[in-house]
Amino acid sequence: MPMEIERKFTVRDDAPFKGQPAVPVRQGYLARGEREEVRVRRVGDEYSLTVKKGSGLERQEFETSIDAAQFDALWPATEGCRVSKSRRLVPLPAGRTAHVDVFEGRLAGLVTVEVEFEDREEALAFVPPAWFGTEVTDDGRYANKELSSSGIPS
């Protein structure tokens, strides 16, 4: 069963991602439940359809590539449940990569960072760098599916 294991944090103002190239990300939610979601996503020129089940540190994730026409056909169904952001990949020690998301539109001002892991033990042993802010892995308000309609958490 495919698993996604990741930790998510806010980002401090002195984060070292500013010079990194950014890739535009557009994602919209076709279905959102308390512990599941179905989304379409465009990252640069790549398109995908993803189903996620669970919440927090470990979730099941099923993702398949779709083409631009399929994305365009599904996109209208996501009205009111969308996220627009730019993503920067920042190298971390031990060969890890920080995925820094700078949100746009009504979420402008929010910046988060996610780090993915091979297993739970690796995730729990991770010591975040000083530029990472508060951990929000288990705070559902920071889940993209929630941000897509509720806005920036207060």
Salt bridges, closest charged atoms under 4 A:
GLU4 OE2 - LYS52 NZ 3.04
GLU4 OE1 - ARG59 NH2 2.89
ASP14 OD1 - ARG12 NE 3.40
GLU37 OE1 - ARG59 NH1 3.38
ASP45 OD1 - ARG42 NH2 3.22
GLU58 OE2 - ARG120 NH1 2.46
GLU61 OE2 - LYS52 NZ 3.42
GLU63 OE2 - ARG39 NH2 3.74
GLU79 OE1 - ARG82 NH1 3.52
ASP101 OD2 - LYS85 NZ 2.98
ASP101 OD1 - ARG87 NE 2.70
GLU104 OE1 - ARG26 NH2 3.36
GLU114 OE2 - LYS8 NZ 3.64
GLU114 OE1 - ARG87 NH2 3.87
GLU122 OE1 - ARG96 NH1 3.29
GLU135 OE1 - ARG7 NH2 2.74
ASP139 OD2 - ARG141 NH2 2.70
